[in-house]
Amino acid sequence: MDIRKVKKLIELLEESGVSEIEIREGEESVRISRHAPQIIHSQAPSYPSPPTAKLPSTEAPITTAPAEASLPAGHSVTAPMVGTFYRSQSPGSPPFVEIGQIVKTGQVLCIIEAMKMLNQIESECAGKITRILVENGNPVEFNQPLFIISEE
């Protein structure tokens, strides 16, 4: 691929506000992104379908937040994209974080699958996880609150 074409793509990316673009010409391809690369897997995890009946759980209950006005005090970690929310790397793996856990800035909190790509969502601050606002496997919208972290 011609370097002039790549430079032109970079200019278009900067002008448009798009965060990432991938172009293929025959056997060649180029991907340009404004952000640091995230861990990306070529195949989405195969989570089992949620059961239709509620089973008793030994875990602390996870609540969903109907509106931001009802969110408790603390830092709200929001979804940077539309996708499917996963609490762990794979169905058999333990969740990245639990309620009451202390997290560091940059620590992975969850994964959001968008267009068959798995994007790790990291903590923006250090603190304690006080709420998990989305159920595992549920769809999330852009800017939807996912976690509440009380800053330490």
Buried (B, 14 or more C-beta within 10 A) or exposed (E): EEEEEEEEBBEEBEEEEEEEBEEEEEEEEBEBEEEEEBEEEEEBBEBEEEEEEEEEEEEEEBEEBEEEEEBEEBBBBBBBBBBBBBBBBEEEEEBBBEBEBEBEEEBBBBBBBBEEBBBBBBBBBBBBBBBBBBEBBEEBEEEBBBBBBBEE
